[in-house]
Amino acid sequence: MKIRSGLRWGWVVLLCGIALVLPTPPAIAATLDDVKAKGFLECGVNYGLPGFSDSDLNGNWRGMDVDICRGLAAAILGGADKVKFVPLTAKERFTALQSGEVDVLSRNTTWTMTRDTALGLNFAGVTYYDGQGFMVRKKLGVSSVFELSGITICTQSGTTTEMNVGDFFNARKMPFKLVTFSKTEDTFQAYDAGDCDAFTADASQLYAFRLKLADPDAHVVLPEIISKEPLGPVVRQGDDQWFNLVKWTVFALLDAEELGVSSTNIDEMRTSDNPAIRRLLGLDGDLGRKLGLDNEWAVRLIKAVGNYGEMFKRNVGSGSPLKIARGVNRLWNKGGIQYAPPVR
């Protein structure tokens, strides 16, 4: 028989007349049912990272990571506003997901082998291919990361960024001093105050925080990228239905862009005779029900946040203050590496 123990189920077995509770995998099954019952999605995000997850003074959240959760809420619950955003530090994020405090983590988190195996988590795709870079003051007089020997570097603790710095500098026998902080904002403020010579983070973060400096032109992001940082949403292991839903939400955004389906033309596209478009929009087949939703889930998703290209442009691309080039985040047929399996 099963018993409820905290947030997880355990199995009770009799051994020599003694009842023992055996641990189960660190997942909470039926997350979709829980979300439907609550009537809202609990989404773990960054405290404040322009372009990815950031809120204004009125508590209105925006960014690419935020849009993933808004899209999920629209697909599942019919409204992009049916989300509770839970800001988490890098140290808090995995525990919050594992414990069930949040239903999904959409917080500029790098997909690594350890996180995908030892932590009981599953990454549900890549929403942004990033890499670690360095920002310095122009007055430091350097133009390359290879000229940073002997400097003090600010970074966030508990991240792949912290590990990458040590790997890079130690491998090249370049001395350095690392100053770490639990929150990205605190790291940035330390750099801004002059407590370190360089600020290292994912390149996308560096461009975002550079805009917040009093004199952005006095700082430069160095050209070298020292790591691979594939960022994407994360769920708990053990709930395949929820994993599939989050994964195919990411894929649907990419497939929509490739098929030319956008938030502005989606109603027109419902008259298309393209089989791929008709399947995506639930006009043919019964694919939405295989996810535990109705067949118009992707229509609600795309209407809420647009396709991947719209989402990128609005939050971090040419339509945003960051103006980051698509680069490797272009679709596979446009010179990039973003690629999604077909909806069929």
C-alpha positions, 0 to 999 in steps of 0.5 A, spaced: 500 500 500 502 507 499 502 512 504 503 520 504 510 522 507 511 529 506 510 531 499 512 524 496 509 517 496 513 511 499 511 504 499 510 500 505 513 493 506 513 488 511 520 485 513 520 480 519 514 484 522 516 491 521 513 496 517 518 499 513 517 505 508 521 505 502 523 512 498 521 513 491 524 517 486 524 525 487 518 526 483 511 528 484 507 525 479 500 528 476 503 535 476 498 537 470 492 535 474 495 539 480 496 545 476 489 544 473 486 543 480 490 549 483 487 554 477 494 557 476 502 555 474 507 556 479 513 558 475 520 559 478 524 565 475 530 569 476 530 575 481 531 580 476 535 579 469 532 583 463 530 580 457 529 573 461 525 574 467 524 581 470 519 585 474 517 592 474 515 596 480 508 594 479 510 586 479 509 585 472 513 580 470 517 579 463 522 576 459 523 570 455 523 565 461 517 568 463 514 567 456 515 560 457 511 560 463 505 564 460 505 560 454 504 554 458 499 557 463 495 559 456 496 552 453 493 548 460 489 553 463 486 558 457 490 564 460 497 567 460 496 571 466 494 564 470 501 564 473 504 565 480 512 567 479 516 565 484 523 569 484 529 564 486 536 565 487 541 560 484 542 556 490 534 556 491 532 554 485 533 546 484 531 545 491 524 549 490 523 545 484 525 538 487 520 540 493 514 541 489 514 549 491 514 550 483 511 546 478 517 548 473 523 552 473 524 557 467 530 561 470 536 561 465 539 555 467 544 551 464 543 544 462 549 539 464 549 532 465 550 532 473 543 536 473 540 532 468 542 525 472 544 526 480 539 532 481 532 528 479 531 533 474 529 533 467 531 539 462 525 540 457 529 543 451 533 549 450 530 556 449 537 560 449 544 557 447 548 562 451 556 562 453 560 565 458 563 571 457 567 577 461 565 584 462 570 589 464 571 597 464 575 600 458 580 603 462 583 597 464 586 597 457 584 589 455 581 587 449 581 579 451 580 574 456 587 572 455 589 579 458 586 578 465 591 574 469 591 577 476 585 580 476 579 580 481 573 577 478 565 577 481 561 572 479 554 568 482 555 562 487 552 556 486 552 556 478 556 553 472 559 560 471 563 559 478 566 553 476 567 555 469 572 561 471 576 556 475 577 551 470 579 556 465 584 560 469 587 554 472 588 550 466 592 556 463 596 557 470 593 565 470 592 567 477 585 570 479 581 572 485 574 570 485 569 574 489 562 570 489 555 572 491 548 569 492 544 573 487 546 576 480 544 583 482 548 583 488 554 580 483 552 586 478 552 591 484 559 589 487 562 590 480 559 597 479 562 599 485 569 597 483 569 591 488 572 587 482 576 588 475 571 583 471 564 581 471 563 574 468 556 571 467 552 568 461 554 573 455 546 575 455 546 577 462 552 581 461 549 585 455 543 586 460 546 588 466 551 593 461 545 597 460 543 598 467 550 601 468 551 609 469 555 609 463 554 603 459 560 605 454 565 605 459 564 598 459 566 592 454 564 585 453 570 581 451 569 577 445 571 570 447 566 565 450 569 560 454 563 555 455 557 552 452 551 554 456 544 551 453 539 554 457 532 551 458 526 550 462 526 544 468 522 539 471 522 534 476 523 526 474 518 521 474 512 525 471 513 523 464 506 527 462 508 533 465 515 533 462 512 531 455 508 537 455 513 542 457 518 539 452 513 540 446 511 547 448 518 549 447 518 545 440 511 548 438 514 555 439 520 553 434 515 549 429 511 555 429 516 560 427 519 555 422 512 554 419 510 561 419 505 561 424 505 567 428 501 571 434 498 575 428 496 571 423 494 564 427 487 565 425 488 566 418 493 560 418 487 556 420 485 555 413 491 553 411 492 546 407 499 545 409 498 538 413 504 540 418 500 547 420 494 543 421 496 538 426 500 544 430 493 548 430 489 542 432 485 542 426 487 534 424 489 529 428 488 528 436 495 530 438 493 535 444 489 530 447 496 525 448 499 531 452 493 531 457 490 537 453 485 539 448 487 539 441 487 547 441 493 548 446 498 550 441 493 555 438 492 558 445 500 558 446 502 562 440 496 567 441 499 568 448 506 569 447 507 568 439 512 563 436 519 563 438 522 568 433 517 573 436 519 571 443 526 572 442 525 579 438 521 582 443 525 580 449 532 580 447 533 581 440 532 587 435 525 589 438 528 590 445 533 594 449 538 588 449 538 588 441 542 581 441 543 578 435 540 571 433 546 568 432 546 560 433 539 561 436 537 562 429 533 556 426 536 550 423 534 552 416 536 559 417 544 558 419 542 557 427 542 550 431 535 551 434 531 545 431 525 542 433 522 535 432 515 535 427 508 535 430 505 529 427 
